Amino acid sequence: MTVVTTERLILRDWTDDPADLARIYDIYSRPDITRWLAVSPGLPMTDRAQAAERLRIWRDRHAADGGRYGTWAIEVRETGQVAGTVLLKPIPGVDEAVLTEQIETGWHLHPDSWGHGYATEAASAVLAREFAAGGPEVHALVSPGNEASMAVCRRLGMTHVGQRTDWYGGELLETFVVRAPDA
């Protein structure tokens, strides 16, 4: 299902199509990507079967969200290739079992899609969608040292509010926030 489109991108549900599963594995088996996702058990992937399990986790995580939140594929319109993932979801608290009321956006792109502005374009689209649905603000949580993601946050107009440890099991994260235009 298509969630939102932009000039160059289609943001859609990941599927269990073999091409999608292969791309999930290709992205999430790479240490240069997963090193920034320390709060995600089972990464980097070491077996292709883990892609189907990751897809199931994403589907289960968002099953009760009514489509408002998700972990979506970023498909490049011109080529049909999936550049990576964009997400919008409630942030897990310190204990990780209870979701907070704060909403997070994030992105994980394959290295062959870095430097094209896809992360900024995709995140901008999901931010606009969330604000149109009435969300007052959205956070981005970035591992210290991930300069590329912090640059995306700045391009999105997000404000750096320092390092925080009140989400994801207390992990120290650079925290950015952007408020709805009319908030």
Secondary structure, DSSP 8 states (H G I E B T S, - for coil): -EEEE-SSEEEEE--SSHHHHHHHHHHHT-HHHHTT-TTSTT-S--STHHHHHHHHHHHHHHTTTTTSSEEEEEEETTT--EEEEEEEEEEEBTTSSSEEEEEEEEEEE-GGGTTSSHHHHHHHHHHHHHHHTT--EEEEEE-TT-HHHHHHHHHTT-EEEEEE-SBGGG--EEEEEEE-TT-
